[in-house]
Amino acid sequence: MMVRHSSRIYLSQSALQNNVNFLRKKIGPETRLSAVVKANAYGHGIPQLTRMLERCGVNRFSVASAHEAEEVHRNCSEDSSIMIMGILYDEDLEWAVSNGIEFYVYHFDRLEMVLEAARKTGRKALVHIEVETGTNRTGMSGRPFSKSLTFLKKHREHLQFQGLCTHLGGSESLSNEFKIRPQIRKFLDLVKIAEKRDIRPVYRHMACSAAAISYPETRLDLVRIGVALYGSWPSPDTYYQHLQASGKSKDAPLKRIITWKTDIMDIKLVSAGEFIGYGTAFQAMKEMKIAVLPLGYSNGYTRSLSNRGYVLIRGVKAPIVGLVNMNLFMVDVSHIPDVQVGDEVVLLGKQRNSVIRVSSFTQRTQLLNTEMLARLPSAIPREIVK
Ligand SMILES: *Cc1c(COP(=O)(O)O)cnc(C)c1O
């Protein structure tokens, strides 16, 4: 028997299907969709999301590291593909090549090592050349790019030119358009250079969720979609651009797939004048009934929601009183009749007619939606529901 964890996560298959359908329609039939499942699938859980996405017909996955690739690989089916967009250490190259895992190459020197790994393992390496277009993270340009093309052509029996790619620096904000447009032009110029030399990648790709929604010309052969799959808009700008493009004044095509719940651990009465929890962060001004919840910031519940956030109990908002501790926090339930130990508590998601959105969580803090989600510990049990 497994003992019970202090909270639990439910993942909606139908909400995910809805998001996949919306995104597929948006990007059109010519463009492939790679699901970005880095950061434990933005906190949702790699094992669960891999399975759920495959049920939606998605069989391409993108991750930030070889370590994450390994977790997807353990959970995905034989014919799914995995692409590492970030760190792959030298010593793991052979593992990647022998398992048919695709990866970014952003230094010319890397190609020599990749070639060696391909020869050694007897498998063709699936290489994505990442180019620099203005984000100034990883990516090559100029002579190393040109040399890489020559190298790929020369060694094409061992190296497959699987992709030519870049990443845009801030496509979710309209105010960055001055920066994004030149990046798009620069990337398309580099694509032309490769094509002119008759060295064609299988996939040209540059778009994340925001770019795929707001800049149709970035969709090309493949898009790398993270945040939108999980049901969040990359930003208000992206949402308004969608409304404009669709000619609607109201539309909610993305659905949150996560619900996060716990239960009441204890209930007690606090007299007027008493302080609740550590220090003097909250003083009861009248007699209060409070509920103690069995999780805190070590369980992914944002500490900056101290005295500011709320949870749902019996469909009613219960405000946080005092500080969110490492493993506990308290909420005011004075206004909720019949509340009992063991009652279900919704931390994120819907209960009766009330809802706590990821954004209502993060608007009160300095956190990004994706940051809040990505912090959910992998130890929380996750269940796939309809
Ligand atoms: C995280 C990431 C994405 C996905 O971004 P979203 O905004 O979540 O869609 C795409 N490409 C790269 C290189 C990334 O690191």
Ligand as a Chemical Component Dictionary entry (heavy atoms), coordinates in Angstrom:
data_LIG
# 
_chem_comp.id                   LIG 
_chem_comp.type                 NON-POLYMER 
_chem_comp.pdbx_formal_charge   0 
_chem_comp.three_letter_code    LIG 
# 
loop_
_chem_comp_atom.comp_id 
_chem_comp_atom.atom_id 
_chem_comp_atom.alt_atom_id 
_chem_comp_atom.type_symbol 
_chem_comp_atom.charge 
_chem_comp_atom.model_Cartn_x 
_chem_comp_atom.model_Cartn_y 
_chem_comp_atom.model_Cartn_z 
_chem_comp_atom.pdbx_ordinal 
LIG C1 C1 C 0 10.687 26.440 -24.183 1  
LIG C2 C2 C 0 10.977 26.534 -25.628 2  
LIG C3 C3 C 0 9.938  26.525 -26.571 3  
LIG C4 C4 C 0 8.467  26.500 -26.179 4  
LIG O1 O1 O 0 8.069  27.771 -25.722 5  
LIG P1 P1 P 0 6.555  28.080 -25.352 6  
LIG O2 O2 O 0 6.538  29.552 -25.237 7  
LIG O3 O3 O 0 6.261  27.415 -24.058 8  
LIG O4 O4 O 0 5.712  27.577 -26.454 9  
LIG C5 C5 C 0 10.285 26.528 -27.912 10 
LIG N1 N1 N 0 11.573 26.567 -28.305 11 
LIG C6 C6 C 0 12.600 26.603 -27.430 12 
LIG C7 C7 C 0 14.003 26.630 -27.919 13 
LIG C8 C8 C 0 12.333 26.594 -26.063 14 
LIG O5 O5 O 0 13.349 26.625 -25.188 15 
# 
loop_
_chem_comp_bond.comp_id 
_chem_comp_bond.atom_id_1 
_chem_comp_bond.atom_id_2 
_chem_comp_bond.value_order 
_chem_comp_bond.pdbx_ordinal 
LIG C1 C2 SING 1  
LIG C2 C3 SING 2  
LIG C2 C8 DOUB 3  
LIG C3 C4 SING 4  
LIG C3 C5 DOUB 5  
LIG C4 O1 SING 6  
LIG O1 P1 SING 7  
LIG P1 O2 DOUB 8  
LIG P1 O3 SING 9  
LIG P1 O4 SING 10 
LIG C5 N1 SING 11 
LIG N1 C6 DOUB 12 
LIG C6 C7 SING 13 
LIG C6 C8 SING 14 
LIG C8 O5 SING 15 
# 
